[in-house]
Amino acid sequence: MRIVIQRVKEAEVIVDDICVGSIGKGYLVFLGIGKEDDKDVVDRYLDKIIKLRLFSDENGKTNLSLQEVQGEMLVVSQFTLYADCKKGNRPDFIHAAGAVKAKELYEYFLSSTRQRLGKVEAGEFGADMKVKLLNDGPFTIVLDETLLP
């Protein structure tokens, strides 16, 4: 699994000129699912995301979690996080999960996140999406298998 988290003041996803998800202050999460991923991997990453302290406290220290600031989350599926550019100039996506598995784990990620956080917005799996955001910082975190225990 590969995840890019951007702390945002606001974000939205548009499909066919229709806004399908929007948030205010919170995390815009780009979610890439790999061939080897399963529900246990999703649970581990989700636990990490929820516990991350990316918001400033009263002393200006990055010390508050998404829940502590009553932030929102917008999740966008993005298989391109698995782009392999080692050979040639055209990315290869051989390490990304196939559509059926990826959609199943994407939906599991969304339902698990909603159980733990409540309101969670999402893009449309497999759609051509336009993402608009107002980055806060900017503050961007990358999580992948090399960065989690």
Sequence and secondary structure as in RCSB ss.txt:
>XXXX:A:sequence
MRIVIQRVKEAEVIVDDICVGSIGKGYLVFLGIGKEDDKDVVDRYLDKIIKLRLFSDENGKTNLSLQEVQGEMLV
VSQFTLYADCKKGNRPDFIHAAGAVKAKELYEYFLSSTRQRLGKVEAGEFGADMKVKLLNDGPFTIVLDETLLP
>XXXX:A:secstr
 EEEEEEEEEEEEEETTEEEEEESSEEEEEEE BTT  HHHHHHHHHHHHH EEEE TTS EEEETTTTT EEEE
EE GGGG B SSSSS B TTB  HHHHHHHHHHHHHHHHHHHS EEE  TTS EEEEEEEEEEEEEEE TTT  
